[in-house]
């Protein structure tokens, strides 16, 4: 196994810390590690082999992880112009906005399925749960739309202010 520099070891340790939060949020362990690695490493795109090498894991583990991450919209699969290899990347221009705020289609599906259940179930606690589900999903979709608009308007200013604030803050 290759010896890592202190900087590389620190990056890999941070990958594990970030992955732990993603795992607690419901992501599979290997998918969380792969996403965290792509998030914090400096390359713009990665082949499966590059991810496997970077994390010292098997190509099979990377394959399953990137499949889950692409399906979830956390990574995007493209092709490198110079090769026929699939490459994976983040949506750089609005990484967290796209991850957190562009969930309207799935929220709409929850609401629509709750509406179907409300039509077929008789009055009672089960139907009441679906009424609340539909109302909540409609509320969330509306609020996320408003938050998306605000984020799009304020994103560049907030990111610049945060970067400046963290540059001038004393190290932890």
Buried (B, 14 or more C-beta within 10 A) or exposed (E): EEEEEEEEEEBBEBBBEBBBEBBEEEBBEBBBBBBBBBBEBEEEBBBBEBBBBBBEBEEEBBBBBBEBBBEEBBBBEEEEEEEEEBBBBBBEEBEEBBBEBBBBEEBEEBBEBBBEBBEEBEEEEEBEBBBEBBEBBBEBBEEBEEEBEEBEEEBEEEEEEEEEEEEEEEEE
